[in-house]
Amino acid sequence: MDFGKIMKKIKLLHVARGLIIAYAIFIGLFALDISFGIGFFIHLIPTMIFLGTLIVTWKKPLIAGILFIFEGLGTIIVWDTYRDPFVFLIISVIPIIIGVLFLLKKSKNSFFV
């Protein structure tokens, strides 16, 4: 099958949404190192921020793209991920890539459908 036909079948918006859900689950796993209580819910705040952004911007890909890029940049500042390249790639680059996917969907000249 041709690559173009495959890409027409894959909805870029669904890929971006699936990635942010998987990323939120990954970030939520870090809350499991705390016993259930107030600390557990405090560690779930980043997960709720990412999922809340996804829910609020479900039908607005342009706004979602911009917000996820800013959230990715925010993780660099808040968690100091620039100090370790591996942590930077895993924690900060993924939301930025997801934001770019949302922005690619919004542009009319995009290769993706």
N, C-alpha and C positions, 0 to 999 in steps of 0.2 A: 504494500500500500504506500502511496505517496505521502511524504511528510506534510504537505499542504492539506491533504484530505484528513490526515490524522488531527492536525491542529484545528481544522474546522469543526471536528466532532467534539474536541475538548473545549469546554467553556472556560476561558481564562478566569472569569469571575469565580467560578466554582473552585478552581484550583487555589486561588488566593484565599477564599473563605476557609477551605479545608486546611490550608497551611496555618492560618491564624488560630484555628481551633486546636490543631495539633501542637502548635507553639504554646498556647495557653495551658494545655494539659501538661506539657513539659515544664513550664515555669511553675505550675501548681504542684508538681512533684516535690519541689524544694520545701513545701510547707509540711511534708510528712516527717521531717526530722524533729518537729516540735510536738509535744503531747497535746492532745485535744484541749482547747481552751482559748483564751484570748490571743495567745501567741500564734496559734494555728491560723486564726482569722486574719491577724496582722500580716502573716506571710502569704496569705491568699490575695492581698490587695493588688499586686501587679497582675495577677490572673484576672481579677474582676475588672481591672482597667482595660485590659486587652479585649476581653469578651464584651464589656460594655460598649467600647468603641465599635466593635463589629456589629452589635445589635442596633445601635443608634444609626450607623451609617450603612445599613444593609442595602438600601436602594440608592445610595449616593456614592458611587465609586470614586468620584473626584475628591470629595471630602474625606472618604476613608483612606485614600492614597496619601493625602497630605498628612492626616493625623497619624497614620502608622509610621510614616517617615519621621515625624516629630517624636513619636514614642520611641523609635529606634535610637534617635539622637539623645533622647532623655535617658535611656538606659546607659549610654556612654557616660553621661554626667553623674547620674545617681549611683551606679554600681562600679564606677571606675574601670570599665572593661578594657580601656585602652592600654592597660598595663600588661595584659597577657593576650597574645594574638589568638590563641585558641578560644579563650572566653569571649573575646571580642567577636569572633566569627559566629560562635554559637548563640550568644545572648543579644548582641546589638545588630548584627548584619541581617539576621533573618527578618525582623520587622521592617527594616528598610527595603529589603527585596520584596516583601509582601506589599508594601506601599507602592513600589514601582510597578508591580503587577496590576494593582488597582488603577494606577495612572495609565498604564498601557491599554487597559480595557476602555478607558474613557476616551482616549485619543481616536479620532476618526480615521487616521492614516495608519493605524496599527495593523501589523501583519496578522495578529490574533483576532479571532471572532469574539 
